[in-house]
Amino acid sequence: MELNIVELSRLQFALTAMYHFLFVPLTLGLSVILAIMETVFVMTGRTIWRDMTKFWGTLFGINFVLGVATGITMEFQFGMNWSYYSQYVGDIFGAPLAIEGLMAFFLEATFVGLFFFGWDRLTPRQHLGATYAVAIGSNLSALWILIANGWMQHPVGAAFNPETMRMEVTSFFEVLFNTVAQAKFVHTVSAGYVTASIFVLGVSAIYMLQGKHRDLARRSMAVAAAFGLASSLSVVVLGDESGYTATENQKMKIAAMEGMWTTEPAPASFNLIGFPDQQARETRYAIQIPWVLGLITTRSLTKQVPGIEELVQDAKGRIANGIKAYDALQQIRAADSPSAVPDDVRQTFEANGGDLGYAYLLKRYVDDPRLATPQEINDAAWSTVPAVFPLFWSFRFMVGLGFFFIALMATFFVLASRRSLDRHRWLLWVAALSIPLPWLAAELGWFVAEYGRQPWIIEGILPTAIGVSRIGIVDIAISLLGFVALYTVLAVVEITLMVKAIRVGPGKVSAPGDLVRTIPAATQPAE
Amino acid sequence: MILYELMDYGLLRVIWWLLLGVLLIGFAITDGFDMGVATLLPFVGKTDVERRVVINTVGPVWEGNQVWLITGGGAIFAAWPQLYAVSFSGFYLAMFLTLAALILRPVGFKYRSKRESQRWRNNWDWALFIGGFVPSLIFGVAVGNVLQGVPFRFDNDLRMAYEGNLFGLLNPFALLVGLLSVAMLVMHGAAWLGVKAEGAVAQRSRRIGGYAALAVIVMFALSGLILWALLPGYAITSPIDPHQASNPLTKQVTRQMGAWFVNYQIHPWLLIAPALGFLGAAGAWLGFRGKASGRTFLSSAAAVFGIVATVGVSMFPFILPSSVDPQSSLTVWDSSSSHATLFNMLVAAVILVPIILVYTSWVYRVLWGPVTEKSITDGDTHAY
């Protein structure tokens, strides 16, 4: 029963999070592209750039509103479905969420109203300021949420407090400057920039193919190709940085992504393709490239990358430590006052407290981890291995898409600089058909990051199954079905409106040479 | 770091209790009129243009207003993690309904006028009504339950078990508070429309707003009388250490009649809060009878402030009492984050909140002025 609650809660969180992330990357990237376009307008006074900003702004608005609406679900769900998690780590995890609201959401949400309603009430420079505020606000929100998520992957700057039975912050600075969080932030916003670039590129390519709105499409494609090329390079570089930081603290995730069951002599080879078999604990039909994995993950020729079996043996040791910590914790809790706790008990807890979460892995099998049999400890150690096959392939598809995006953007960048964007119709088709791909890559990326973290909700600290709310399974079923129904309707509505807005197009667009009169002549380019 | 020493744990807890109040009141005052306007939409707007006027009065600001709720949720998570964990999971289905309604609302604002079809627009108008009415009602019902105590208990690992269900929440007193909340936000939304709309829409709003203000006065008084005469409050009977570790199970609590009125006996000046609730609603009523103006809106905002503050002041130091295991009740002294987190968060708030207030008031000033039918029909493509 308990497991069903866990599975349903996970399913609901995964669905609502992945749905939310259909809208987030476009918001992240398109807000920056709008800022770029409007900057060109304000600097040159050419009204076509204002019309472009307004047109892409309309599409931005349709997308933005669902990102906002589905984001509320994310914040509420921690408390609704993961209440023990919330109570266990709220002291650390809550702060970035609250600061996200104060620093990012207020900025973004207050100025997005001005972006849409302020065209006639503001000077061009003031309006540009509002657009920048939206872009900065949405990107800052990504920073704070990834600081929170980074802490789930790599919980630094915190310690367990037996008096309050929860994790408490020891260094807010370490939480903020968590290397995992920083790498993830740049990787994620870059992925958002790529998404928006391909969206703008693809929609413009459709206009080119139809021979419509050519002035708008050509300029939009140039912006998208340049911005997209830089971003797609950044995604891959920072993805690599994420992999490198994960080698240090999420060795199991790396080993599972690579389907590497046993430790190889350094430098390890990279399984280009293969078929991981969880039962047999091997990766069949692997095609290997020597040295590559060792080089990517350790950036050295001598450091070993541990395989799954070695990591499971490590986990057994940590479970043993965790049981010692659990025993000491029970004695501390039973004592009448903190001063009544014997010194050796306190020392045992301090020495092993970091592995307390490993004892909680046993709660699946036995109520009191101290009573676990060797077989149960063995099972618990093997439960630290996530499902390898889906991770292995999701990761490879994501990386493959990442390289494809670089090639696509580089191609269009060259075409744009040669002023021959419409020379090859088949390339325009490729751009148009690529529109869904960055979303696919982003979802695969989140899948690798979060599914690869299992069975932990906080890596090494709290198992997912422990963090769940103990609520009725019917309640969860109702909310899950409700979300699926509501979200499906909204997806249909959103796509309908998006397609309609694209079909209607930008309306009347200024001719390329039109200048706005309110800009002082001195700032206009000489022509 | 001297500051960290000066801001002792007990003081920080009181500050964060106040800030929790500020966020909830900020939400009730700003997003409150959005919800009131959405609730009023089908009733004060008869034609499509009128309804577009109604929607566009909140069009540019609802998004920023809603952030009060999101930030409030984040602040509760960060500063009062147990309150966040217990209330959000305990009120699970009510929370889900609120979420569904809150999701419909922004989408309704944005998408309603994107198609000409009358059916499309009518459906979104009702979606907007739900998005305003349902959260107003549920927030009030939740407060009505909190005042009576909520059926939850902690085990020795501080893992919470909730022993109620959705229908348990729908008791008569909670429904009364729910209706009070709806009336309060309808009054507030009507006051906003009185300022931002013109003609028939403003006139209908004033009429409904007047009734809503009277209903607020009656139901606010009635709720107080019931709490005084029929429903027990909660009191801590063990010694209080404001600096103790956050563990609710270390105290003793009893239920007793009139406990929610003790704070007023000790500090009579606190009666300002309920007085503001009554006077604000009365002022709004008078305003609706004349030509509703900025002053009506301020009166209504004062009423919202007073009524929400009354709940907090009456219950202090309780935040979320437990009806089945009073010892598990969450209070200011035993359910906060650690000293360090409360301090870090306060630093963030002290830096960021003034900045937010500056640009929010600038934006409101830029957008000042009534929304006319002409401004909607004049082909400004970005109006809703």
Chai-1 contact restraints between the chains, C-beta under 6 A:
chainA,res_idxA,chainB,res_idxB,connection_type,confidence,min_distance_angstrom,max_distance_angstrom,comment,restraint_id
A,V65,B,P106,contact,1.0,0.0,6.0,A-B,restraint_1
A,V65,B,V107,contact,1.0,0.0,6.0,A-B,restraint_2
A,V65,B,K110,contact,1.0,0.0,6.0,A-B,restraint_3
A,V68,B,P106,contact,1.0,0.0,6.0,A-B,restraint_4
A,A69,B,I103,contact,1.0,0.0,6.0,A-B,restraint_5
A,A69,B,P106,contact,1.0,0.0,6.0,A-B,restraint_6
A,A69,B,V107,contact,1.0,0.0,6.0,A-B,restraint_7
A,I72,B,L102,contact,1.0,0.0,6.0,A-B,restraint_8
A,T73,B,L99,contact,1.0,0.0,6.0,A-B,restraint_9
A,E75,B,G73,contact,1.0,0.0,6.0,A-B,restraint_10
A,F76,B,L99,contact,1.0,0.0,6.0,A-B,restraint_11
A,G79,B,Y84,contact,1.0,0.0,6.0,A-B,restraint_12
A,G79,B,A85,contact,1.0,0.0,6.0,A-B,restraint_13
A,G79,B,F88,contact,1.0,0.0,6.0,A-B,restraint_14
A,M80,B,F88,contact,1.0,0.0,6.0,A-B,restraint_15
A,M80,B,S89,contact,1.0,0.0,6.0,A-B,restraint_16
A,M80,B,Y92,contact,1.0,0.0,6.0,A-B,restraint_17
A,M80,B,M95,contact,1.0,0.0,6.0,A-B,restraint_18
A,S83,B,A85,contact,1.0,0.0,6.0,A-B,restraint_19
A,S83,B,S89,contact,1.0,0.0,6.0,A-B,restraint_20
A,Y84,B,R159,contact,1.0,0.0,6.0,A-B,restraint_21
A,S86,B,P81,contact,1.0,0.0,6.0,A-B,restraint_22
A,S86,B,Y84,contact,1.0,0.0,6.0,A-B,restraint_23
A,S86,B,A85,contact,1.0,0.0,6.0,A-B,restraint_24
A,Q87,B,P81,contact,1.0,0.0,6.0,A-B,restraint_25
A,Q87,B,Q82,contact,1.0,0.0,6.0,A-B,restraint_26
A,Q87,B,A85,contact,1.0,0.0,6.0,A-B,restraint_27
A,G90,B,F77,contact,1.0,0.0,6.0,A-B,restraint_28
A,G90,B,P81,contact,1.0,0.0,6.0,A-B,restraint_29
A,D91,B,S337,contact,1.0,0.0,6.0,A-B,restraint_30
A,D91,B,S338,contact,1.0,0.0,6.0,A-B,restraint_31
A,D91,B,T341,contact,1.0,0.0,6.0,A-B,restraint_32
A,G94,B,F77,contact,1.0,0.0,6.0,A-B,restraint_33
A,G94,B,A78,contact,1.0,0.0,6.0,A-B,restraint_34
A,G94,B,P81,contact,1.0,0.0,6.0,A-B,restraint_35
A,A95,B,A78,contact,1.0,0.0,6.0,A-B,restraint_36
A,A95,B,T341,contact,1.0,0.0,6.0,A-B,restraint_37
A,A95,B,M345,contact,1.0,0.0,6.0,A-B,restraint_38
A,L97,B,G74,contact,1.0,0.0,6.0,A-B,restraint_39
A,L97,B,F77,contact,1.0,0.0,6.0,A-B,restraint_40
A,A98,B,G74,contact,1.0,0.0,6.0,A-B,restraint_41
A,A98,B,A75,contact,1.0,0.0,6.0,A-B,restraint_42
A,A98,B,A78,contact,1.0,0.0,6.0,A-B,restraint_43
A,I99,B,A348,contact,1.0,0.0,6.0,A-B,restraint_44
A,G101,B,I70,contact,1.0,0.0,6.0,A-B,restraint_45
A,G101,B,T71,contact,1.0,0.0,6.0,A-B,restraint_46
A,G101,B,G74,contact,1.0,0.0,6.0,A-B,restraint_47
A,L102,B,T71,contact,1.0,0.0,6.0,A-B,restraint_48
A,L102,B,L352,contact,1.0,0.0,6.0,A-B,restraint_49
A,M103,B,L352,contact,1.0,0.0,6.0,A-B,restraint_50
A,F105,B,V67,contact,1.0,0.0,6.0,A-B,restraint_51
A,F105,B,I70,contact,1.0,0.0,6.0,A-B,restraint_52
A,F106,B,V67,contact,1.0,0.0,6.0,A-B,restraint_53
A,F106,B,I356,contact,1.0,0.0,6.0,A-B,restraint_54
A,A109,B,E63,contact,1.0,0.0,6.0,A-B,restraint_55
A,A109,B,G64,contact,1.0,0.0,6.0,A-B,restraint_56
A,A109,B,V67,contact,1.0,0.0,6.0,A-B,restraint_57
A,T110,B,G64,contact,1.0,0.0,6.0,A-B,restraint_58
A,T110,B,T360,contact,1.0,0.0,6.0,A-B,restraint_59
A,T110,B,V363,contact,1.0,0.0,6.0,A-B,restraint_60
A,V112,B,E63,contact,1.0,0.0,6.0,A-B,restraint_61
A,G113,B,P60,contact,1.0,0.0,6.0,A-B,restraint_62
A,G113,B,V61,contact,1.0,0.0,6.0,A-B,restraint_63
A,G113,B,E63,contact,1.0,0.0,6.0,A-B,restraint_64
A,L114,B,V363,contact,1.0,0.0,6.0,A-B,restraint_65
A,F116,B,H382,contact,1.0,0.0,6.0,A-B,restraint_66
A,F117,B,P60,contact,1.0,0.0,6.0,A-B,restraint_67
A,R121,B,V366,contact,1.0,0.0,6.0,A-B,restraint_68
A,E163,B,A245,contact,1.0,0.0,6.0,A-B,restraint_69
A,T164,B,A245,contact,1.0,0.0,6.0,A-B,restraint_70
A,T164,B,S246,contact,1.0,0.0,6.0,A-B,restraint_71
A,T164,B,N247,contact,1.0,0.0,6.0,A-B,restraint_72
A,M165,B,D157,contact,1.0,0.0,6.0,A-B,restraint_73
A,M165,B,L158,contact,1.0,0.0,6.0,A-B,restraint_74
A,E168,B,S338,contact,1.0,0.0,6.0,A-B,restraint_75
A,V169,B,A340,contact,1.0,0.0,6.0,A-B,restraint_76
A,V169,B,T341,contact,1.0,0.0,6.0,A-B,restraint_77
A,F172,B,N344,contact,1.0,0.0,6.0,A-B,restraint_78
A,S469,B,S89,contact,1.0,0.0,6.0,A-B,restraint_79
A,R470,B,A161,contact,1.0,0.0,6.0,A-B,restraint_80
A,I471,B,S89,contact,1.0,0.0,6.0,A-B,restraint_81
A,I471,B,Y92,contact,1.0,0.0,6.0,A-B,restraint_82
A,D475,B,Y92,contact,1.0,0.0,6.0,A-B,restraint_83
A,D475,B,L93,contact,1.0,0.0,6.0,A-B,restraint_84
A,S479,B,F96,contact,1.0,0.0,6.0,A-B,restraint_85
A,L486,B,A100,contact,1.0,0.0,6.0,A-B,restraint_86
A,L497,B,K114,contact,1.0,0.0,6.0,A-B,restraint_87
